[in-house]
Amino acid sequence: MSRIYLPIDMTGAILVTGHEGRTMREVGRSPALCARFHRASELIGRRWTGAIIFVLLKSRCRFAVLASAIPDITDRMLSDRLRELEEEGIVERTVVPTTPVRVEYALTKKGRALASAINAITDWAHKWIPLEEPAAKRPRRRRA
């Protein structure tokens, strides 16, 4: 299980980065959101993006394989997300000059660096997110 360690002083107060080792109490304000963390969470947290990265961590894929691996994603949404991830340098698009032309998607080094974060989310999900029962197996409620 992954753990996040925050720097603390002798009293247990969290030290604030960029404030010369002072604590949040000493800085006199609430904790600030890290701009890089915010940008990363907005990028990775977009709908379908995590699922795309999860699948691509397993292997490079063609568009149709990705589409079939991710339930309910539309071709347009998959195309948009792949383009965004390519622009961010997380996914690389490779055109294989065969007949017909084949296009494959794979994670870059930057994208593969997300493996530990995706694995941590996967571990958390297995512990805390219950699977939904299929509709046919749910007990029916009787009307009073």
C-alpha positions in Angstrom: 0.0 0.0 0.0 1.3 3.5 -0.9 1.6 6.1 1.8 2.0 9.9 1.6 4.6 11.3 4.0 4.3 15.0 4.8 7.2 16.9 6.5 6.3 17.8 10.1 8.1 19.7 12.9 8.7 18.5 16.5 5.1 19.4 17.5 3.6 17.4 14.7 2.6 20.5 12.6 2.9 20.1 8.8 5.7 22.1 7.3 4.7 24.3 4.4 6.9 24.0 1.3 8.4 27.3 0.1 8.1 29.0 3.5 11.6 28.3 4.9 10.5 25.4 7.1 7.7 27.3 8.8 4.5 25.4 9.7 1.0 26.2 8.5 0.3 27.6 11.9 3.3 29.9 11.6 2.4 31.0 8.1 -1.0 31.9 9.4 -3.2 30.6 6.6 -4.9 27.5 5.4 -2.9 25.0 3.3 -2.4 26.2 -0.3 -3.1 24.0 -3.3 0.1 23.1 -5.2 -0.4 24.5 -8.8 1.4 21.5 -10.3 -0.7 19.0 -8.4 -3.9 20.9 -9.4 -2.9 20.8 -13.1 -2.0 17.1 -12.9 -5.2 16.1 -11.1 -7.3 18.1 -13.6 -5.5 16.3 -16.5 -5.5 12.8 -15.1 -8.9 13.2 -13.4 -10.8 14.0 -16.6 -13.5 11.5 -17.5 -12.1 8.4 -19.3 -8.4 9.5 -19.0 -7.6 7.2 -16.1 -9.2 4.2 -17.9 -7.2 4.9 -21.0 -3.9 5.1 -19.1 -4.9 1.9 -17.1 -5.4 0.0 -20.4 -2.3 1.4 -22.0 -0.2 0.4 -19.0 -1.0 -3.2 -19.9 0.2 -2.9 -23.5 0.2 -0.7 -26.6 -3.2 -0.8 -28.3 -5.0 0.1 -31.5 -8.0 2.4 -31.3 -10.6 -0.3 -31.6 -9.0 -2.4 -28.8 -9.0 0.7 -26.5 -12.6 1.4 -27.4 -13.7 -2.2 -26.7 -11.7 -2.3 -23.4 -13.4 0.8 -22.0 -17.1 0.4 -21.5 -19.4 3.2 -22.6 -16.7 5.5 -24.1 -17.7 6.9 -27.5 -15.3 7.0 -30.4 -15.3 10.8 -30.3 -14.5 11.0 -26.6 -11.7 8.4 -27.0 -10.3 10.3 -29.9 -10.4 13.6 -28.0 -8.8 12.1 -24.8 -6.0 10.4 -26.9 -5.3 13.7 -28.6 -5.1 15.6 -25.3 -2.8 12.9 -23.8 -0.6 13.0 -26.9 -0.4 16.8 -26.7 0.7 16.5 -23.0 3.4 14.0 -24.0 1.7 11.1 -22.1 0.7 9.0 -25.1 2.5 8.5 -28.4 0.6 7.7 -31.6 2.5 5.5 -34.1 1.3 5.0 -37.7 2.4 1.6 -39.0 2.7 1.8 -42.8 0.9 -1.3 -43.7 -2.1 -1.9 -45.9 -4.4 -0.9 -44.4 -2.6 1.7 -42.3 -2.5 0.7 -38.7 -2.4 3.2 -35.8 -1.2 2.2 -32.4 -1.2 4.1 -29.1 1.3 3.6 -26.3 2.4 5.4 -23.2 5.6 7.5 -23.3 8.1 7.5 -20.5 6.1 10.3 -18.9 3.0 8.2 -19.2 4.6 5.1 -17.8 5.7 7.2 -14.8 2.0 7.3 -13.8 2.0 3.5 -13.1 2.6 3.9 -9.4 -0.3 6.4 -9.1 -2.6 4.3 -11.1 -1.6 1.2 -9.1 -2.3 3.1 -5.9 -5.7 4.1 -7.1 -6.4 0.5 -8.2 -5.4 -0.8 -4.7 -7.6 1.9 -3.1 -10.5 0.9 -5.3 -10.2 -2.8 -4.5 -10.3 -1.9 -0.8 -13.0 0.8 -0.8 -15.2 0.6 -3.9 -17.9 -2.2 -3.8 -18.7 -3.9 -7.1 -22.3 -3.3 -8.3 -24.4 -6.4 -8.5 -25.8 -7.1 -12.0 -29.4 -6.0 -12.2 -30.7 -9.5 -12.7 -29.2 -10.7 -9.3 -30.5 -7.9 -7.2 -33.3 -8.8 -4.8 -36.6 -7.3 -5.8 -38.5 -5.1 -3.4 -42.1 -6.0 -2.8 -44.6 -3.2 -2.8 -46.4 -2.8 0.5 
